Structures are given as C-alpha cells and as structure tokens.
Amino acid sequence: MIGKADLITAINAVWDASTLNASFQALWAAGVVGSDFPVLHDQEASPDQPYPYVVMEISTGSTTDRMSGGASSIREIRDVPCKFNIYAQDIAGDVRSSKQIAADLAEEVMKVFGGHPTQSPTGSMELTNSNHLITSYQDDYGILIDTDKYQWIVSYVFKVDVPVAV
C-alpha cells in the first residue's frame, strides 16, 4: 500500500528530526555506539538491541471515505492505527524503575506526535505521495514484561488522504 509506505517514511522523518533518538540513547550503557543501533524499529528489534528502544507497529488501515476529482482521479481517506512500543529495563545508577523510565520516554514520544497533556505536538508529518490530515492520540499504558523490564505503549490513528487512481 503506497499510503502505508509513505506514512512509515514520514514517521521516521519526524522521529529523526526530533530529539527522541538522543533521549533514548542517553540511557544506553557506556560504550554502546548510537550509530550501531537504531532506536526506532519497524515491527521488531534485533536480539542484541540495547534498552531502551521502540518498536513501531502500523496496522492495516481502514478506508473511511472515497472521493473523485473527476473521471481520472480517485482518492481515499484512511485511518491507519500505529503503536509505539517502548521497551525499557532497570538501569544501574538510575533511581527510576523500568516502568518509570518507559513512562518518561512515552511522554517524550507524546510531545512529538501528540497526546501530551500540556504540550502541543512538535512533529510535522510531510508525506510524499499522500496527505497527512491529522494524528489522533488514542491511549497509552504500561505492561510489566519481566522483573526488570517494562513496555509502554502509545497508540495513535493517522488519518491520511491517499491517491488510489490518478
């Protein structure tokens, strides 16, 4: 789906333009080189990925509207669900628990993409082949995954205008 590929590229661009990589990499163990590992992963991370990191899951979108700009142009409005799964673990020397680290990093993600209670989103989505209409924050919550590891999920729906026939 061209709209989904376009959206993934735009999300990565917003992520890279923000300070999110630095926020996560600042918590990596000494000696870990930031250029050796990405912070944001699409669907899954490598087994040796340092904590904390994020796995982005973009689900199949649903078409909410169709329109035409004449006989040769057909467009669809799609709602595309996306989850940012933030994985954190206890860090030696940090008084925060893995849960608090994950929650703090989720707050940083919400500052960029939306959903933060006191700050408007700083990220601006620019799609190449589609048009980003709005990002709707849905929910955020945490899940204990091990005694020293925690996952925090921040979910959104991206509404995009996608050309399906031009």
N, C-alpha and C positions, 0 to 999 in steps of 0.2 A: 504494500500500500504506500503510494508516494507520500501521502499526508503523514503517515506514521514515521517514515524515514526522515522526512523534513522536520517533524517535531523533535525527534531524537537529536538531530543535528542542532536545532535551536536550543534545546535544553542544555546540551553540552556547551554551547557557546555562552549561554547565560552563566552556567556554573564556572567556566574558565575565566569569565570577565569579573567574577565576584572574588571575594576573599575566602570562599569556602575551602579551597584546597589548603590554604595556609592554616585555617582554623583546625583542620583535621591533622595535617602533617606536624603541627606544633606539638601534638600529643604522641607522636610516634617515638619509639625507643631511639636512644642515641645511636648514631651510626647508620640508621636507615636513610637511604638516599631517596628523596622525594621523586626524582625523575625515574627511579627504578620501578615505582608502583603508582598506578593511578589511584585517586581517592574515589572517584565515581565509576561504577561498573554498570554495564548493561546486562541484566538478567542474572549474572553470577560473578563472584570474585575468584581469583586463583587461590589455591590452598595455602600458599605462603604469604598471603596479603597481611600486612601489618594492621593492627587495630589503632584507631577507629577507621572505618571506611563506610561507603554507601553502595548499596545495590539498588539500581533503578529498575522498576518493573512497569512496563507500559502494556496495558491490556488492549484487546481488540476494542475499537471504538464503536459507537452506535450512531447511525445516521438519524438526526432529529428533523432535518428539513432538506428539501431539494428545491432547486430553482434553476431557471434558464435565463440566459441573456440573449435569447433569440434561438434560432434553429441550430446554431452550431456551438453553443456554449451551455454546458450543464455543470452546476456546482452543487456540492453537498455541505451541509453544516454537520459536523461530527463532534460528539462528546467522547474524549479519549481519556480514560482513567489512568492515573500514574501514581505509583507509590515510591517513596524514597525510604528504603530500609536502612536505617543507621545502626551499625554494629559497633559496640564499644566493650571494652573489658577494663577491669581494675588496672590502674597504673601505679607502679611503685613510686612513692613520694607524693602522690596526689591524694588529698584527703577525701575527694569525692568518690562515691561508689560508681560502678559501671552504669547503673541506672541514671544517676545524676549527670554523668558525662554524656550519655546518649541523649538525655533530655536537653542539656545545654546545646549540643550540636544540632538537635532538631530545631531549637529556637533560631539558630543561625540560618538554617535552611529556610525557615518560615520568613525570616527577614528578607530573603532574596526572592522567593517565589510566592509569598503571601501566606496569611494566616496568623502572623504575629499580632498579638493584641494591642500593641502600642506603636507599631511602625508599618508604614505602607511598603509594599514590595519594591525592592530596588532593581530587580531584574527586568529587562525589556526583551520580549520574545520577538525575534525577527525571523520569519520563515522565508525560504527561497521560492518554493512552488505553491505555497498555501498562504492563508492569512490567519494569524492568531487573533481570536476575538476576545477571549477572556480566560483567565485562570481562576478556578473556583476551589478554594481550600475546602476540604471535606472533613478531615479528622486527623488527630494524632494521638498515639497511645504507645505504651511500652509493654514488652514481653520479656520476662526472665528466661534466658536460654541455657544458662549454666550458673554455677555458684558465683562466678566472677565475670560473667558475660551477660550483656543486655542488648536487646533490639528495640529501637524506637521507630515507629512507622508514621510517616507524614504522607497523607494522601490528598490528591488533587484530581480535578477534572479539567482538562484543557479543551476548550471549545475552539475548533478550527474550521475555516472555510476552505474546502478542497475542490479544485477543478477535477471533474471526472470525464469531461469531454469538452474539448476546445476546438 
